[in-house]
Amino acid sequence: MPVRGRVFLSPRGARLVREGTLNIYSKWVKRVEGKPRRGDVVEILDASGKFLGVGFFEWVGAIGVRVLSLSLI
């Protein structure tokens, strides 16, 4: 599955992902690199660039990314 972008989260968003949250709200996303489209796989990173997981880019409604895995796939 090719990765189509990178999503950088706020400190709160990163903490919640580390605690097991599977739905990342758009308001927790601070920056998007690349031009992912809905359904594309993206890397999920904290604000410093530390890898948190991969997910499906949504950006429709309140949900920005749905976590797929906390490791590289």
C-alpha positions in Angstrom: 0.0 0.0 0.0 1.8 3.2 -1.1 1.8 6.1 1.3 0.5 9.3 -0.3 1.2 11.9 2.3 2.1 12.8 5.9 -0.1 14.2 8.6 1.4 16.0 11.6 -0.7 16.2 14.7 -1.1 18.6 17.6 0.3 17.5 20.9 -3.2 16.6 22.1 -3.9 14.5 18.9 -0.6 12.7 19.2 -1.2 11.9 22.9 -4.7 10.5 22.1 -3.3 8.3 19.2 -0.7 6.9 21.6 -3.5 6.1 24.0 -5.4 4.2 21.4 -7.7 6.7 19.7 -8.6 5.4 16.1 -10.4 8.5 14.8 -8.3 11.6 14.4 -10.3 14.8 14.3 -9.4 17.4 11.7 -8.9 19.9 14.4 -5.9 17.8 15.8 -4.2 18.0 12.4 -1.6 20.8 12.3 -0.1 20.2 8.9 -0.5 17.9 5.8 2.4 17.2 3.5 1.7 15.9 0.0 -1.7 16.0 -1.7 -3.5 13.0 -0.3 -7.1 12.3 -1.4 -9.9 10.8 0.5 -9.1 7.1 1.1 -5.3 7.4 0.5 -2.9 5.9 3.1 -1.0 8.6 5.0 1.7 8.5 7.7 0.7 9.9 11.0 3.3 11.9 12.9 3.6 14.0 16.0 4.6 17.7 15.7 8.3 16.8 15.8 8.0 14.2 13.1 8.0 11.1 15.2 6.1 8.2 13.6 2.8 7.3 15.3 1.2 5.1 12.6 -0.6 5.0 9.3 -4.2 5.7 8.4 -6.8 6.5 5.8 -7.0 10.1 4.9 -10.7 11.2 5.2 -11.0 15.0 5.6 -14.8 14.8 5.3 -16.7 16.2 8.2 -15.0 16.1 11.6 -12.8 13.1 11.0 -9.4 13.9 9.3 -7.8 10.5 9.5 -8.8 7.0 10.5 -5.9 5.0 12.1 -5.2 1.8 10.3 -2.1 0.6 12.1 0.4 1.9 14.7 3.3 0.4 12.7 4.4 0.6 9.1 2.5 -1.7 6.8 
